Amino acid sequence: MEKQDTTRVWGMHEGDNMHFFLGVIGALVVGGANPGVGIVFVKCMSFLYNADPDEVRNDSYYWASIMVGISLAQIVGDTARGWGFGVPGEKLTVKLRTMLYNAFVRQELGWHDMPGNGSGALCANLATDITMVQALSGETMGRNVLSLCTVICGITFAFVFGNPLIALVAFACIPIMISGMAVEIALLSGGTEGQAVGGLGKEATSIVGEAVSSIRTVSSFTLEKKFTDGFEAAIDNFLATEVCCAAAKGVFIGYAQLSLFLAFGLLYWYGGQQVSKEGESFERMFTPIFCMFMLGAGLGQAANGATDAAKAVAAARRVFSVVDRESAIDSLAETGTKDVTVTGAIALEGVHFAYPSRPEHAIFTDFNLTVEAGTTVALVGQSGSGKSTTIQLVERFYDPAKGRVTLDGVDLKDLNVSWLRQQIGLVGQEPVLFSGTIAENIRNGKLDATDDEVEQAAKSANAYDFITDQFPDGFKCDVGEKGGQLSGGQKQRIAIARAILRDPAVLLLDEATSALDNESERIVQEALDNLLSKHQRTTIVIAHRLSTIEKANKIVVVEAGTVVEQGTHAELIALGEEGKYYNLARAQGSH
């Protein structure tokens, strides 16, 4: 699986060969320059012991020029390496993020309902997983080329320009140095659960998120101390679990430093023996030592910022598992029937349904409902009876496990999903507005609508007056995040205007006025009545106030996922105390 993911990532670098070629050249230059600097250091120390001032001056000019040349080569090489591997990496990031985002929006709502697919997790996938996947291609290649060239040049320079015996001992010390470096890099890059969430731990991070996002509720109920105590307890628990891990890290980091000092201590001791007893020169003693030192520095540079390969593979697996997943209800698919005349007859026939996140809890078992074209049907009943589920099935947010939902006699599964939803207008209990202007939010109902059409839709929704009177910028006023600049009634009228602009064949009203005060409800209800009276269309209404649905062509009483009564208001009232609707109406004083 790991090899397949890596191969697939490399396959997405089409057209990047020239970038990689330049990056490899840059890595070779930098890799060779690192141990080369060690030789220059030794030369600089050596000529300082010369008794002739003129030779010292000339040598200083010469080796200073060499150092400047090596520095320029490193600048050019590192720039080429960064550009050669960075550009393909960013192009890969754009491709993967686009693919993953498209995969997110293609998935059916049932997938989004699953616990592991919350908005926070999906945003984290887009932000972090994609960046980590880069480590499977260009980042790894650049690091490996740089490391390999550094090692080869370091060892070669040590044997050619230094004492071979000292170079041999230095070469034998490489595993010791690498083991220490490997431990340190693993500790720095491996991370822990707490580090992944900023060093607080998941529990403490969750408390911070809740307190900040709900600060008004926290303040209104004076819950500051409760959340502070909870945060401190979470921090203490996290600290208790991390103490042992932190102690182990201290030991291993100490070992990493110890291994380096032991290696260099051995080299200095053996080199000193070669100088004092064998008459070896100062320069040939220090050349292998400094080559090994710069070799270690070069490897550290190559490993700096490296992504854990195991984490990169896991990130790639998560990304491709979503990208490759075939959505049960693909809103972007081109398949399915479309561009047919819609009259608006809707039927749910023998429907069995349970939400994918709660498969053990059946909402419908053999549910049947018929909505004639051009009629208004109201659904009433207790919370949890299946009213909103009916609307979601008509929108084809979900598919029934058994039975079918039809539009004009055609199974919704046979219709193009995007086209189907364009025939439907939905106004929910809590309208969702997006960041942007009022006009932009209304125009979401019909993206190619003109300004005149937007204004006319606002007038039909009783929204035009408050838009022009209360906001200096009028339709260009920014609604804020989630419509925070508008009141509940204003947001609802904007949502109705959005639905009016679409001019749908089927209108779904899911308790569109239940969250409003009496005055706002009256205004919004007038807008809804205006919408229904101007154009005969199939309408399914869910209402908590029965007085608003008395004129519906048919009222359907739903209880525990079953239709228990249906008829007009007068017919259901006539059933008397034996009727479910009669008792609901009497409880509200609606008859």
C-alpha positions in Angstrom: 0.0 0.0 0.0 2.8 2.4 0.9 4.6 1.7 -2.4 1.3 2.3 -4.4 0.7 5.6 -2.6 4.3 6.8 -3.2 4.1 5.8 -6.9 0.8 7.6 -7.3 2.2 10.8 -5.7 5.1 10.7 -8.1 2.8 10.2 -11.0 1.2 13.5 -10.2 4.4 15.3 -10.9 3.9 15.3 -14.7 5.9 18.0 -16.4 8.2 18.6 -13.4 11.3 16.8 -14.7 13.2 20.0 -15.4 12.5 21.3 -11.9 13.7 18.1 -10.4 16.8 18.1 -12.5 17.7 21.6 -11.4 16.9 20.6 -7.8 19.2 17.6 -8.0 22.1 19.8 -9.4 21.6 22.2 -6.5 21.6 19.4 -3.9 24.8 18.1 -5.4 26.5 21.5 -5.1 25.3 22.0 -1.5 26.3 18.4 -0.6 29.8 18.9 -1.9 30.2 22.3 -0.4 29.5 21.2 3.2 32.7 19.0 3.7 34.6 21.4 1.4 34.1 24.1 4.1 35.8 21.8 6.6 38.9 21.6 4.4 38.9 25.4 4.2 38.7 25.8 8.0 41.7 23.5 8.4 43.7 25.4 5.8 42.8 28.7 7.5 44.1 27.4 10.9 47.2 25.9 9.3 48.5 29.0 7.5 48.2 31.1 10.7 51.1 29.2 12.1 53.4 30.3 9.2 56.1 32.6 10.4 56.3 34.7 7.2 53.7 37.5 7.4 53.6 37.9 3.6 52.7 34.3 3.1 50.1 34.5 5.8 48.6 37.5 4.1 48.6 35.9 0.7 47.2 32.7 2.0 44.4 34.5 3.9 43.4 36.3 0.7 43.4 33.1 -1.2 41.5 31.0 1.2 39.1 33.8 2.0 38.3 33.9 -1.7 37.8 30.2 -1.7 35.4 30.5 1.2 33.5 33.3 -0.6 33.3 31.1 -3.7 32.0 28.1 -1.7 29.5 30.4 0.0 28.2 31.7 -3.3 28.0 28.1 -4.6 26.0 27.2 -1.6 23.6 30.1 -2.1 23.1 29.3 -5.7 22.9 25.5 -5.0 20.4 25.9 -2.1 18.3 28.3 -4.2 18.3 25.8 -7.1 17.5 23.0 -4.7 14.7 24.9 -3.0 13.1 26.1 -6.3 13.6 22.7 -8.0 11.9 20.7 -5.3 9.7 23.5 -3.9 7.8 24.4 -7.1 6.7 20.8 -7.9 5.8 20.4 -4.2 3.5 23.4 -4.2 2.0 22.3 -7.5 1.4 18.9 -6.0 -0.2 20.6 -3.0 -2.6 22.5 -5.2 -3.6 19.4 -7.1 -4.1 17.3 -4.0 -6.1 20.0 -2.1 -8.3 20.6 -5.2 -8.9 16.8 -5.5 -9.6 16.4 -1.8 -11.9 19.4 -1.6 -13.9 18.1 -4.6 -14.0 14.7 -3.0 -15.4 16.3 0.2 -18.2 18.1 -1.6 -19.1 15.1 -3.7 -19.7 12.9 -0.7 -23.3 12.2 0.4 -24.6 13.7 3.7 -24.5 10.3 5.4 -20.7 10.3 5.0 -20.5 13.8 6.5 -22.6 12.7 9.4 -20.1 10.1 10.5 -18.1 11.0 13.7 -14.7 11.1 12.0 -15.9 13.4 9.2 -16.6 16.6 11.1 -15.7 20.0 9.7 -12.7 20.3 12.0 -11.3 16.9 10.9 -11.8 17.7 7.2 -10.2 21.1 7.5 -7.3 19.5 9.2 -6.9 17.0 6.4 -6.8 19.9 3.9 -4.3 21.9 5.9 -1.9 19.3 7.3 -2.3 15.9 5.5 -1.7 17.4 2.0 1.5 19.2 3.2 2.8 15.9 4.7 2.2 14.0 1.5 4.9 16.1 -0.2 7.4 14.1 1.8 6.8 11.1 -0.4 8.2 12.8 -3.5 10.3 15.8 -4.1 11.1 16.5 -0.5 12.5 13.0 0.0 14.4 13.1 -3.2 16.1 16.4 -2.4 17.0 15.3 1.1 18.4 11.9 0.0 20.5 13.4 -2.8 21.9 16.1 -0.5 22.6 13.5 2.2 24.3 11.0 -0.2 26.4 13.7 -1.8 27.5 15.1 1.6 28.5 11.6 2.8 30.4 10.7 -0.4 32.3 14.0 -0.6 33.0 14.1 3.1 34.5 10.6 3.1 36.4 11.2 -0.1 37.9 14.5 1.1 38.8 12.9 4.4 40.9 10.1 2.8 42.4 12.2 0.0 43.4 15.4 1.9 43.9 13.9 5.4 45.6 11.1 7.2 44.0 7.8 5.9 44.2 6.1 9.3 42.5 9.0 11.1 40.0 9.1 8.2 39.4 5.4 8.7 38.7 5.9 12.4 36.4 8.9 11.5 34.6 6.7 9.1 34.2 4.0 11.8 32.7 6.7 14.1 30.0 7.6 11.5 27.5 5.0 12.8 27.9 6.4 16.4 27.3 9.9 15.2 24.4 8.9 12.9 22.8 6.9 15.8 22.8 10.0 18.0 21.5 12.2 15.2 18.8 9.7 14.3 17.6 9.6 17.9 17.5 13.3 18.1 15.7 13.8 14.7 13.2 11.0 15.6 12.4 12.8 18.9 12.0 16.2 17.2 9.9 15.0 14.3 7.9 12.1 15.9 5.8 14.3 18.2 3.1 13.1 20.6 -0.6 13.5 20.8 -0.2 16.6 22.9 2.2 18.2 20.5 -0.2 17.6 17.6 -2.7 20.0 19.3 -0.2 22.6 20.4 1.1 20.9 23.6 -2.2 21.1 25.5 -3.7 17.7 24.9 -7.0 17.0 23.2 -9.1 17.5 26.3 -7.7 20.9 27.1 -7.9 22.0 23.5 -11.5 21.0 23.4 -12.3 23.0 26.5 -10.6 26.1 25.0 -12.6 25.7 21.8 -15.9 25.4 23.6 -15.2 28.3 25.9 -14.1 30.7 23.1 -16.8 29.7 20.5 -19.5 30.0 23.2 -18.2 32.9 25.1 -21.5 34.7 25.3 -23.2 31.6 26.9 -20.2 31.2 29.3 -20.4 34.8 30.3 -24.2 34.9 30.7 -24.2 31.9 33.1 -20.9 33.0 34.8 -19.3 29.7 33.9 -15.8 31.1 33.7 -14.6 29.4 36.8 -16.0 26.1 35.8 -14.2 26.1 32.5 -11.0 27.4 34.1 -11.1 24.6 36.6 -11.8 22.1 33.9 -8.9 23.5 31.8 -6.5 23.3 34.7 -7.5 19.7 35.5 -7.0 18.8 31.8 -3.6 20.4 31.8 -2.6 18.5 35.0 -3.8 15.2 33.5 -1.9 15.8 30.4 1.2 16.8 32.3 1.0 13.6 34.4 0.8 11.4 31.3 3.7 13.3 29.6 6.2 13.4 32.4 7.6 10.0 31.7 7.8 10.6 28.0 9.5 14.0 28.6 12.1 12.3 30.9 12.8 9.6 28.3 13.3 12.4 25.7 15.8 14.0 28.0 17.8 10.8 28.3 17.8 10.2 24.5 18.7 13.8 23.7 21.6 13.4 26.2 22.6 10.2 24.4 22.5 12.0 21.1 24.9 14.7 22.3 27.1 12.1 24.1 27.5 10.1 21.0 28.8 13.1 19.0 31.2 14.1 21.8 32.5 10.6 22.2 33.1 10.3 18.5 35.0 13.5 18.3 36.9 12.7 21.6 38.1 9.5 20.0 39.2 11.3 16.9 41.1 14.0 18.8 42.8 11.4 20.9 43.8 9.2 18.0 44.8 12.2 15.9 46.9 13.5 18.7 48.6 10.1 18.9 49.4 10.3 15.2 50.8 13.8 15.5 52.9 13.2 18.6 54.2 9.7 17.9 54.0 9.3 14.1 55.0 12.9 13.1 51.8 13.5 11.2 51.1 17.2 10.2 48.6 19.3 12.0 46.7 19.9 8.7 46.4 16.2 7.8 45.2 15.4 11.3 42.4 18.0 11.4 41.2 17.5 7.8 39.4 14.2 8.4 38.0 15.5 11.7 36.5 18.6 10.2 35.3 16.7 7.2 33.3 14.5 9.5 32.1 17.4 11.5 30.8 19.2 8.4 29.4 15.9 7.2 27.3 15.7 10.3 26.3 19.4 9.9 25.3 18.7 6.3 23.2 15.7 7.3 21.5 17.8 10.0 20.8 20.4 7.4 19.3 17.8 5.1 17.1 16.4 7.9 16.0 19.9 9.1 12.2 20.2 8.6 12.0 16.7 7.3 8.6 15.1 7.5 8.2 11.7 9.3 7.9 9.2 6.4 5.5 7.0 8.3 3.2 10.0 9.0 3.5 11.0 5.3 2.4 7.5 4.2 -0.5 7.6 6.7 -1.5 11.1 5.4 -1.4 9.9 1.8 -3.6 6.9 2.7 -6.2 9.1 4.3 -6.2 11.5 1.4 -6.5 8.9 -1.3 -9.1 6.9 0.6 -11.4 10.0 0.4 -10.4 10.9 -3.2 -11.1 7.3 -4.4 -14.3 6.9 -2.5 -17.3 6.7 -4.7 -20.1 8.8 -3.3 -23.5 7.1 -2.9 -25.1 10.4 -4.0 -22.7 12.3 -6.2 -23.9 15.9 -6.7 -21.3 16.6 -9.3 -21.9 13.6 -11.5 -23.2 14.1 -15.0 -25.2 10.8 -15.0 -29.0 10.7 -14.6 -32.0 12.1 -16.4 -32.4 15.9 -16.6 -33.9 18.7 -18.6 -37.4 17.3 -18.4 -40.6 19.1 -17.6 -41.4 18.9 -13.9 -45.0 19.1 -12.7 -44.1 18.4 -9.0 -45.9 15.1 -8.1 -44.0 13.5 -5.2 -44.4 10.1 -3.7 -42.6 8.1 -1.0 -43.5 4.4 -1.5 -42.7 1.7 1.1 -39.7 3.7 2.4 -37.4 2.1 5.0 -34.8 4.5 6.3 -32.3 4.9 9.1 -29.5 7.6 9.3 -26.1 6.1 8.4 -24.6 7.4 11.7 -27.4 5.6 13.6 -28.2 2.5 11.6 -29.8 0.7 14.6 -32.5 3.4 14.9 -35.0 3.1 12.1 -36.9 6.4 11.3 -39.2 4.9 8.7 -40.5 1.3 8.2 -42.8 1.1 5.2 -43.5 4.8 5.1 -45.9 6.0 2.3 -46.8 9.6 1.3 -48.3 11.1 -1.8 -48.1 14.8 -2.7 -50.1 15.8 -5.8 -48.6 18.2 -8.2 -49.2 21.9 -7.5 -50.7 21.2 -4.0 -49.5 22.2 -0.5 -49.1 19.4 1.9 -48.3 20.1 5.6 -46.6 17.6 7.8 -47.3 17.8 11.6 -46.4 15.7 14.5 -44.1 15.4 17.5 -40.3 16.0 17.3 -38.5 12.9 16.0 -41.5 11.6 14.1 -39.8 11.8 10.7 -41.1 15.1 9.3 -37.7 16.6 8.5 -36.4 13.3 7.3 -39.1 13.3 4.7 -37.8 16.6 3.3 -34.2 15.3 3.3 -35.3 12.3 1.3 -37.1 14.5 -1.2 -33.9 16.6 -1.6 -32.1 13.3 -2.0 -29.7 14.1 0.8 -30.2 10.5 1.7 -31.5 7.4 -0.1 -33.9 5.0 1.5 -32.7 1.5 2.4 -35.9 0.1 0.8 -38.7 1.5 -1.2 -38.3 4.6 -3.4 -39.0 8.3 -3.6 -40.3 9.6 -6.9 -40.8 12.9 -8.7 -43.4 12.7 -11.4 -43.3 9.0 -11.2 -39.5 8.8 -11.8 -37.3 7.4 -9.0 -35.0 10.1 -7.7 -32.1 7.7 -8.1 -32.6 7.9 -11.9 -32.4 11.7 -12.0 -29.3 13.8 -12.2 -28.7 14.9 -8.6 -27.6 18.5 -9.4 -30.5 19.0 -11.8 -33.0 17.6 -9.2 -31.9 20.0 -6.5 -32.2 22.9 -8.9 -35.9 22.1 -9.2 -36.3 22.3 -5.4 -36.2 25.3 -3.1 -35.6 24.8 0.6 -36.1 27.2 3.5 -35.1 25.7 6.8 -35.7 26.5 10.4 -32.3 28.0 10.8 -31.3 29.6 7.5 -27.7 29.4 6.5 -26.1 32.6 5.0 -22.6 32.7 3.7 -19.9 35.4 4.2 -20.6 38.1 1.5 -23.1 40.7 0.7 -26.9 40.4 0.9 -27.1 40.4 -2.9 -24.6 37.6 -3.1 -26.5 35.5 -0.7 -29.8 36.0 -2.5 -28.1 35.3 -5.8 -27.0 31.9 -4.6 -30.5 30.8 -5.5 -29.8 31.6 -9.2 -26.2 32.4 -9.9 -26.9 34.2 -13.2 -29.7 36.4 -11.8 -29.6 40.1 -12.6 -29.7 42.9 -10.0 -33.3 43.6 -10.9 -34.3 40.0 -10.3 -32.5 40.0 -6.9 -34.3 43.1 -5.8 -37.7 41.7 -7.0 -37.1 38.5 -5.0 -36.3 40.6 -2.0 -39.5 42.5 -2.4 -41.5 39.3 -2.7 -39.9 38.1 0.5 -40.8 41.3 2.4 -37.0 41.9 2.7 -36.5 44.9 0.4 -37.6 47.6 2.9 -35.3 46.5 5.8 -32.4 46.0 3.3 -32.6 49.5 1.9 -33.7 51.3 5.1 -31.6 49.7 7.8 -28.3 49.2 6.0 -26.5 52.1 4.4 -24.9 49.9 1.8 -28.2 48.2 1.0 -27.8 45.0 -1.0 -24.0 45.5 -0.8 -24.0 45.2 2.9 -21.8 42.3 4.2 -23.9 39.9 6.3 -20.9 38.8 8.4 -19.9 35.3 9.3 -22.9 33.0 9.2 -25.1 36.1 8.7 -24.2 37.4 12.1 -25.0 41.1 11.2 -28.7 40.2 10.6 -31.4 39.2 13.0 -33.2 35.9 12.8 -36.2 37.3 11.0 -34.0 39.2 8.5 -31.9 36.1 7.8 -35.1 34.1 7.2 -36.4 36.6 4.7 -33.1 36.6 2.9 -33.4 32.8 2.7 -36.9 33.1 1.4 -35.7 35.6 -1.2 -33.1 33.1 -2.3 -35.7 30.4 -2.7 -38.0 32.8 -4.6 -35.2 33.8 -7.0 -34.8 30.1 -8.0 -38.5 29.9 -8.7 -38.5 26.1 -8.0 -41.1 23.6 -9.1 -41.1 22.1 -5.5 -40.8 24.2 -2.4 -39.8 22.7 1.0 -40.5 24.7 4.1 -39.0 23.1 7.2 -40.5 25.0 10.2 -39.4 28.2 8.5 -40.9 30.5 11.2 -40.5 28.4 14.4 -37.4 30.3 15.7 -38.9 33.7 15.3 -40.7 36.1 17.5 -44.4 36.9 16.8 -43.7 40.0 14.8 -40.9 38.5 12.7 -43.1 35.4 12.3 -46.0 37.5 11.0 -43.7 39.2 8.4 -42.0 36.0 7.3 -45.4 34.2 7.1 -46.7 37.0 4.8 -43.7 36.4 2.6 -44.4 32.7 2.5 -48.0 33.2 1.7 -47.0 35.7 -1.0 -44.7 33.1 -2.4 -47.3 30.4 -2.5 -50.1 32.6 -3.9 -48.2 34.0 -6.8 -47.2 30.7 -8.4 -48.9 27.4 -7.9 -46.2 24.9 -7.0 -45.8 21.7 -5.1 -45.1 22.6 -1.5 -44.3 20.5 1.5 -44.6 22.4 4.8 -43.5 21.4 8.3 -45.0 23.8 10.8 -45.1 23.8 14.6 -47.9 26.4 14.7 -50.9 24.7 13.1 -52.7 28.1 12.5 -50.2 28.6 9.6 -51.2 25.5 7.7 -55.0 25.5 7.9 -55.3 26.4 4.2 -53.0 23.5 3.1 -54.6 21.1 0.5 -53.7 18.2 2.7 -52.4 17.9 6.3 -50.5 14.7 7.2 -50.0 13.7 10.8 -46.8 11.7 11.3 -46.1 9.6 14.4 -43.1 7.4 14.9 -42.3 7.3 11.2 -45.9 6.4 10.2 -48.7 8.4 8.7 -51.6 8.1 11.2 -54.0 10.7 9.7 -54.3 12.8 6.6 -56.9 15.2 5.2 -57.8 18.8 5.1 -58.0 20.9 8.2 -61.7 20.7 8.4 -61.7 16.9 7.8 -59.2 16.3 10.5 -61.0 18.6 13.0 -64.2 16.7 12.3 -62.7 13.5 13.7 -63.1 15.0 17.1 -61.2 13.9 20.2 -60.3 10.6 18.6 -58.1 12.4 16.1 -54.5 13.1 16.6 -54.6 16.4 14.7 -57.7 17.5 16.7 -55.8 17.1 20.0 -52.8 18.9 18.6 -55.0 21.8 17.4 -56.8 22.0 20.6 -53.6 22.1 22.6 -52.6 25.2 20.5 -56.0 26.7 20.5 -56.2 26.5 16.7 -59.8 25.4 16.3 
